[in-house]
């Protein structure tokens, strides 16, 4: 069990799964927005915020990966 946990932490599985889920959710948000006939200002602001948050999430993810010690 300890060996499995060590590999889980080494490969940073939680961060990778979280990033994949975030990308999938933002992709679905963009698809939803592109499918709207006449998007409102509020809807475009919502999508803009989601995409801006994804920029931050990606930056934090890359920063975390750069600081993770490789063995």
N, CA, C and O atoms as a printed pandas DataFrame, in Angstrom:
     atom_number atom_name residue_name chain_id  residue_number  x_coord  y_coord  z_coord
0              1         N          UNK        A               1    0.819   -1.193    0.000
1              2        CA          UNK        A               1    0.000    0.000    0.000
2              3         C          UNK        A               1    0.862    1.256    0.000
3              4         O          UNK        A               1    0.543    2.226   -0.687
4              5         N          UNK        A               2    1.939    1.246    0.756
5              6        CA          UNK        A               2    2.812    2.416    0.839
6              7         C          UNK        A               2    3.496    2.675   -0.504
7              8         O          UNK        A               2    3.699    3.827   -0.886
8              9         N          UNK        A               3    3.855    1.594   -1.227
9             10        CA          UNK        A               3    4.479    1.754   -2.532
10            11         C          UNK        A               3    3.519    2.412   -3.521
11            12         O          UNK        A               3    3.927    3.275   -4.299
12            13         N          UNK        A               4    2.248    2.012   -3.497
13            14        CA          UNK        A               4    1.231    2.613   -4.360
14            15         C          UNK        A               4    1.076    4.090   -4.044
15            16         O          UNK        A               4    0.994    4.914   -4.956
16            17         N          UNK        A               5    1.037    4.433   -2.775
17            18        CA          UNK        A               5    0.870    5.834   -2.367
18            19         C          UNK        A               5    2.077    6.674   -2.786
19            20         O          UNK        A               5    1.928    7.826   -3.194
20            21         N          UNK        A               6    3.257    6.096   -2.683
21            22        CA          UNK        A               6    4.471    6.808   -3.088
22            23         C          UNK        A               6    4.430    7.114   -4.588
23            24         O          UNK        A               6    4.763    8.223   -5.005
24            25         N          UNK        A               7    4.027    6.141   -5.388
25            26        CA          UNK        A               7    3.916    6.364   -6.837
26            27         C          UNK        A               7    2.818    7.366   -7.156
27            28         O          UNK        A               7    2.976    8.188   -8.059
28            29         N          UNK        A               8    1.720    7.310   -6.437
29            30        CA          UNK        A               8    0.616    8.254   -6.618
30            31         C          UNK        A               8    1.101    9.686   -6.393
31            32         O          UNK        A               8    0.791   10.582   -7.178
32            33         N          UNK        A               9    1.853    9.893   -5.332
33            34        CA          UNK        A               9    2.385   11.221   -5.037
34            35         C          UNK        A               9    3.480   11.613   -6.029
35            36         O          UNK        A               9    3.581   12.779   -6.411
36            37         N          UNK        A              10    4.290   10.660   -6.442
37            38        CA          UNK        A              10    5.379   10.941   -7.364
38            39         C          UNK        A              10    4.848   11.423   -8.712
39            40         O          UNK        A              10    5.394   12.363   -9.290
40            41         N          UNK        A              11    3.800   10.797   -9.214
41            42        CA          UNK        A              11    3.244   11.169  -10.501
42            43         C          UNK        A              11    2.205   12.280  -10.400
43            44         O          UNK        A              11    1.660   12.713  -11.415
44            45         N          UNK        A              12    1.926   12.743   -9.182
45            46        CA          UNK        A              12    1.041   13.887   -8.962
46            47         C          UNK        A              12   -0.316   13.682   -9.656
47            48         O          UNK        A              12   -0.785   14.547  -10.396
48            49         N          UNK        A              13   -0.924   12.540   -9.405
49            50        CA          UNK        A              13   -2.145   12.139  -10.089
50            51         C          UNK        A              13   -3.296   13.100   -9.808
51            52         O          UNK        A              13   -4.062   13.414  -10.719
52            53         N          UNK        A              14   -3.435   13.567   -8.588
53            54        CA          UNK        A              14   -4.543   14.459   -8.248
54            55         C          UNK        A              14   -4.480   15.745   -9.067
55            56         O          UNK        A              14   -5.500   16.196   -9.589
56            57         N          UNK        A              15   -3.307   16.332   -9.183
57            58        CA          UNK        A              15   -3.163   17.566   -9.960
58            59         C          UNK        A              15   -3.464   17.333  -11.435
59            60         O          UNK        A              15   -4.099   18.165  -12.083
60            61         N          UNK        A              16   -3.012   16.213  -11.960
61            62        CA          UNK        A              16   -3.262   15.917  -13.366
62            63         C          UNK        A              16   -4.746   15.687  -13.633
63            64         O          UNK        A              16   -5.280   16.182  -14.626
64            65         N          UNK        A              17   -5.415   14.943  -12.760
65            66        CA          UNK        A              17   -6.850   14.706  -12.924
66            67         C          UNK        A              17   -7.653   15.999  -12.772
67            68         O          UNK        A              17   -8.623   16.225  -13.496
68            69         N          UNK        A              18   -7.245   16.831  -11.839
69            70        CA          UNK        A              18   -7.921   18.120  -11.653
70            71         C          UNK        A              18   -7.755   18.985  -12.891
71            72         O          UNK        A              18   -8.707   19.640  -13.316
72            73         N          UNK        A              19   -6.584   19.002  -13.470
73            74        CA          UNK        A              19   -6.344   19.789  -14.675
74            75         C          UNK        A              19   -7.170   19.266  -15.839
75            76         O          UNK        A              19   -7.740   20.055  -16.591
76            77         N          UNK        A              20   -7.244   17.958  -15.999
77            78        CA          UNK        A              20   -8.048   17.367  -17.069
78            79         C          UNK        A              20   -9.521   17.719  -16.884
79            80         O          UNK        A              20  -10.202   18.066  -17.850
80            81         N          UNK        A              21  -10.016   17.633  -15.653
81            82        CA          UNK        A              21  -11.416   17.978  -15.385
82            83         C          UNK        A              21  -11.684   19.462  -15.659
83            84         O          UNK        A              21  -12.728   19.811  -16.209
84            85         N          UNK        A              22  -10.753   20.326  -15.282
85            86        CA          UNK        A              22  -10.920   21.761  -15.518
86            87         C          UNK        A              22  -10.954   22.080  -17.009
87            88         O          UNK        A              22  -11.766   22.890  -17.456
88            89         N          UNK        A              23  -10.080   21.450  -17.768
89            90        CA          UNK        A              23  -10.062   21.664  -19.215
90            91         C          UNK        A              23  -11.368   21.175  -19.837
91            92         O          UNK        A              23  -11.939   21.851  -20.693
92            93         N          UNK        A              24  -11.836   20.019  -19.416
93            94        CA          UNK        A              24  -13.089   19.479  -19.955
94            95         C          UNK        A              24  -14.270   20.396  -19.632
95            96         O          UNK        A              24  -15.126   20.628  -20.486
96            97         N          UNK        A              25  -14.318   20.910  -18.417
97            98        CA          UNK        A              25  -15.434   21.790  -18.050
98            99         C          UNK        A              25  -15.382   23.112  -18.804
99           100         O          UNK        A              25  -16.422   23.627  -19.215
100          101         N          UNK        A              26  -14.195   23.666  -18.990
101          102        CA          UNK        A              26  -14.114   24.926  -19.727
102          103         C          UNK        A              26  -14.425   24.705  -21.210
103          104         O          UNK        A              26  -15.011   25.572  -21.858
104          105         N          UNK        A              27  -14.035   23.553  -21.742
105          106        CA          UNK        A              27  -14.356   23.219  -23.127
106          107         C          UNK        A              27  -15.863   23.133  -23.311
107          108         O          UNK        A              27  -16.408   23.653  -24.284
108          109         N          UNK        A              28  -16.532   22.475  -22.375
109          110        CA          UNK        A              28  -17.997   22.362  -22.455
110          111         C          UNK        A              28  -18.660   23.734  -22.337
111          112         O          UNK        A              28  -19.675   23.989  -22.985
112          113         N          UNK        A              29  -18.100   24.606  -21.523
113          114        CA          UNK        A              29  -18.617   25.962  -21.378
114          115         C          UNK        A              29  -18.505   26.715  -22.702
115          116         O          UNK        A              29  -19.431   27.420  -23.101
116          117         N          UNK        A              30  -17.370   26.562  -23.380
117          118        CA          UNK        A              30  -17.171   27.215  -24.675
118          119         C          UNK        A              30  -18.130   26.649  -25.713
119          120         O          UNK        A              30  -18.694   27.395  -26.513
120          121         N          UNK        A              31  -18.317   25.327  -25.703
121          122        CA          UNK        A              31  -19.273   24.717  -26.636
122          123         C          UNK        A              31  -20.689   25.227  -26.393
123          124         O          UNK        A              31  -21.420   25.524  -27.338
124          125         N          UNK        A              32  -21.070   25.327  -25.126
125          126        CA          UNK        A              32  -22.386   25.845  -24.780
126          127         C          UNK        A              32  -22.550   27.259  -25.316
127          128         O          UNK        A              32  -23.575   27.585  -25.913
128          129         N          UNK        A              33  -21.549   28.093  -25.104
129          130        CA          UNK        A              33  -21.629   29.483  -25.537
130          131         C          UNK        A              33  -21.716   29.587  -27.054
131          132         O          UNK        A              33  -22.491   30.387  -27.579
132          133         N          UNK        A              34  -20.929   28.789  -27.756
133          134        CA          UNK        A              34  -20.955   28.846  -29.222
134          135         C          UNK        A              34  -22.271   28.335  -29.785
135          136         O          UNK        A              34  -22.637   28.674  -30.910
136          137         N          UNK        A              35  -22.985   27.528  -29.016
137          138        CA          UNK        A              35  -24.266   27.010  -29.469
138          139         C          UNK        A              35  -25.436   27.950  -29.233
139          140         O          UNK        A              35  -26.540   27.680  -29.704
140          141         N          UNK        A              36  -25.226   29.032  -28.526
141          142        CA          UNK        A              36  -26.313   29.977  -28.256
142          143         C          UNK        A              36  -26.652   30.775  -29.511
143          144         O          UNK        A              36  -25.765   31.195  -30.254
144          145         N          UNK        A              37  -27.949   30.978  -29.734
145          146        CA          UNK        A              37  -28.395   31.758  -30.900
146          147         C          UNK        A              37  -28.001   33.224  -30.753
147          148         O          UNK        A              37  -27.347   33.791  -31.628
148          149         N          UNK        A              38  -28.404   33.828  -29.643
149          150        CA          UNK        A              38  -28.106   35.234  -29.376
150          151         C          UNK        A              38  -27.607   35.376  -27.941
151          152         O          UNK        A              38  -28.395   35.611  -27.025
152          153         N          UNK        A              39  -26.302   35.232  -27.751
153          154        CA          UNK        A              39  -25.775   35.312  -26.386
154          155         C          UNK        A              39  -25.955   36.703  -25.787
155          156         O          UNK        A              39  -25.821   37.716  -26.474
156          157         N          UNK        A              40  -26.258   36.727  -24.506
157          158        CA          UNK        A              40  -26.417   38.003  -23.808
158          159         C          UNK        A              40  -25.063   38.458  -23.269
159          160         O          UNK        A              40  -24.079   37.719  -23.297
160          161         N          UNK        A              41  -25.045   39.672  -22.788
161          162        CA          UNK        A              41  -23.826   40.220  -22.201
162          163         C          UNK        A              41  -23.409   39.406  -20.976
163          164         O          UNK        A              41  -22.220   39.167  -20.762
164          165         N          UNK        A              42  -24.372   38.987  -20.183
165          166        CA          UNK        A              42  -24.073   38.210  -18.985
166          167         C          UNK        A              42  -23.463   36.854  -19.346
167          168         O          UNK        A              42  -22.538   36.384  -18.683
168          169         N          UNK        A              43  -23.984   36.238  -20.392
169          170        CA          UNK        A              43  -23.446   34.946  -20.807
170          171         C          UNK        A              43  -22.015   35.081  -21.331
171          172         O          UNK        A              43  -21.161   34.243  -21.040
172          173         N          UNK        A              44  -21.759   36.130  -22.100
173          174        CA          UNK        A              44  -20.392   36.316  -22.604
174          175         C          UNK        A              44  -19.439   36.686  -21.467
175          176         O          UNK        A              44  -18.269   36.306  -21.502
176          177         N          UNK        A              45  -19.917   37.418  -20.462
177          178        CA          UNK        A              45  -19.079   37.724  -19.297
178          179         C          UNK        A              45  -18.760   36.446  -18.524
179          180         O          UNK        A              45  -17.637   36.266  -18.053
180          181         N          UNK        A              46  -19.745   35.562  -18.396
181          182        CA          UNK        A              46  -19.535   34.287  -17.706
182          183         C          UNK        A              46  -18.445   33.468  -18.388
183          184         O          UNK        A              46  -17.535   32.962  -17.731
184          185         N          UNK        A              47  -18.541   33.341  -19.716
185          186        CA          UNK        A              47  -17.551   32.560  -20.458
186          187         C          UNK        A              47  -16.179   33.231  -20.379
187          188         O          UNK        A              47  -15.156   32.553  -20.284
188          189         N          UNK        A              48  -16.162   34.538  -20.416
189          190        CA          UNK        A              48  -14.896   35.269  -20.302
190          191         C          UNK        A              48  -14.222   34.996  -18.954
191          192         O          UNK        A              48  -13.010   34.793  -18.891
192          193         N          UNK        A              49  -15.006   34.991  -17.891
193          194        CA          UNK        A              49  -14.458   34.704  -16.563
194          195         C          UNK        A              49  -13.943   33.265  -16.493
195          196         O          UNK        A              49  -12.865   33.026  -15.949
196          197         N          UNK        A              50  -14.687   32.319  -17.027
197          198        CA          UNK        A              50  -14.265   30.910  -17.013
198          199         C          UNK        A              50  -12.938   30.742  -17.755
199          200         O          UNK        A              50  -12.037   30.055  -17.276
200          201         N          UNK        A              51  -12.825   31.368  -18.920
201          202        CA          UNK        A              51  -11.586   31.246  -19.691
202          203         C          UNK        A              51  -10.426   31.958  -18.984
203          204         O          UNK        A              51   -9.289   31.488  -19.042
204          205         N          UNK        A              52  -10.697   33.066  -18.331
205          206        CA          UNK        A              52   -9.663   33.757  -17.560
206          207         C          UNK        A              52   -9.191   32.933  -16.378
207          208         O          UNK        A              52   -8.000   32.899  -16.069
208          209         N          UNK        A              53  -10.125   32.273  -15.724
209          210        CA          UNK        A              53   -9.773   31.395  -14.602
210          211         C          UNK        A              53   -8.915   30.231  -15.100
211          212         O          UNK        A              53   -7.977   29.812  -14.421
212          213         N          UNK        A              54   -9.235   29.716  -16.276
213          214        CA          UNK        A              54   -8.444   28.613  -16.820
214          215         C          UNK        A              54   -7.004   29.044  -17.095
215          216         O          UNK        A              54   -6.083   28.240  -16.955
216          217         N          UNK        A              55   -6.803   30.290  -17.481
217          218        CA          UNK        A              55   -5.448   30.793  -17.679
218          219         C          UNK        A              55   -4.681   30.739  -16.357
219          220         O          UNK        A              55   -3.525   30.318  -16.314
220          221         N          UNK        A              56   -5.339   31.170  -15.283
221          222        CA          UNK        A              56   -4.712   31.114  -13.963
222          223         C          UNK        A              56   -4.457   29.697  -13.490
223          224         O          UNK        A              56   -3.398   29.403  -12.936
224          225         N          UNK        A              57   -5.418   28.824  -13.707
225          226        CA          UNK        A              57   -5.274   27.416  -13.296
226          227         C          UNK        A              57   -4.096   26.780  -14.031
227          228         O          UNK        A              57   -3.294   26.063  -13.432
228          229         N          UNK        A              58   -4.001   27.046  -15.323
229          230        CA          UNK        A              58   -2.909   26.485  -16.119
230          231         C          UNK        A              58   -1.557   27.038  -15.659
231          232         O          UNK        A              58   -0.574   26.301  -15.577
232          233         N          UNK        A              59   -1.518   28.318  -15.364
233          234        CA          UNK        A              59   -0.278   28.915  -14.868
234          235         C          UNK        A              59    0.155   28.330  -13.538
235          236         O          UNK        A              59    1.336   28.049  -13.331
236          237         N          UNK        A              60   -0.787   28.148  -12.649
237          238        CA          UNK        A              60   -0.470   27.536  -11.344
238          239         C          UNK        A              60   -0.019   26.096  -11.530
239          240         O          UNK        A              60    0.923   25.646  -10.878
240          241         N          UNK        A              61   -0.687   25.378  -12.416
241          242        CA          UNK        A              61   -0.317   23.988  -12.685
242          243         C          UNK        A              61    1.113   23.899  -13.215
243          244         O          UNK        A              61    1.895   23.062  -12.764
244          245         N          UNK        A              62    1.451   24.756  -14.164
245          246        CA          UNK        A              62    2.806   24.732  -14.714
246          247         C          UNK        A              62    3.834   25.154  -13.673
247          248         O          UNK        A              62    4.932   24.599  -13.628
248          249         N          UNK        A              63    3.493   26.124  -12.842
249          250        CA          UNK        A              63    4.402   26.540  -11.789
250          251         C          UNK        A              63    4.638   25.440  -10.779
251          252         O          UNK        A              63    5.760   25.267  -10.301
252          253         N          UNK        A              64    3.605   24.698  -10.448
253          254        CA          UNK        A              64    3.718   23.581   -9.516
254          255         C          UNK        A              64    4.570   22.469  -10.112
255          256         O          UNK        A              64    5.397   21.873   -9.421
256          257         N          UNK        A              65    4.366   22.194  -11.397
257          258        CA          UNK        A              65    5.148   21.151  -12.048
258          259         C          UNK        A              65    6.627   21.513  -12.103
259          260         O          UNK        A              65    7.482   20.635  -11.994
260          261         N          UNK        A              66    6.933   22.787  -12.271
261          262        CA          UNK        A              66    8.334   23.206  -12.346
262          263         C          UNK        A              66    9.023   23.079  -10.980
263          264         O          UNK        A              66   10.229   22.841  -10.919
264          265         N          UNK        A              67    8.275   23.233   -9.898
265          266        CA          UNK        A              67    8.868   23.146   -8.552
266          267         C          UNK        A              67    8.881   21.740   -8.006
267          268         O          UNK        A              67    9.525   21.489   -6.987
268          269         N          UNK        A              68    8.189   20.805   -8.652
269          270        CA          UNK        A              68    8.152   19.423   -8.165
270          271         C          UNK        A              68    9.501   18.762   -8.415
271          272         O          UNK        A              68    9.964   18.706   -9.554
272          273         N          UNK        A              69   10.139   18.257   -7.350
273          274        CA          UNK        A              69   11.454   17.627   -7.542
274          275         C          UNK        A              69   11.329   16.330   -8.329
275          276         O          UNK        A              69   10.465   15.500   -8.048
276          277         N          UNK        A              70   12.188   16.169   -9.303
277          278        CA          UNK        A              70   12.225   14.942  -10.113
278          279         C          UNK        A              70   13.323   14.045   -9.591
279          280         O          UNK        A              70   14.460   14.476   -9.396
280          281         N          UNK        A              71   12.974   12.801   -9.369
281          282        CA          UNK        A              71   13.961   11.854   -8.825
282          283         C          UNK        A              71   14.475   10.929   -9.890
283          284         O          UNK        A              71   15.311   10.070   -9.610
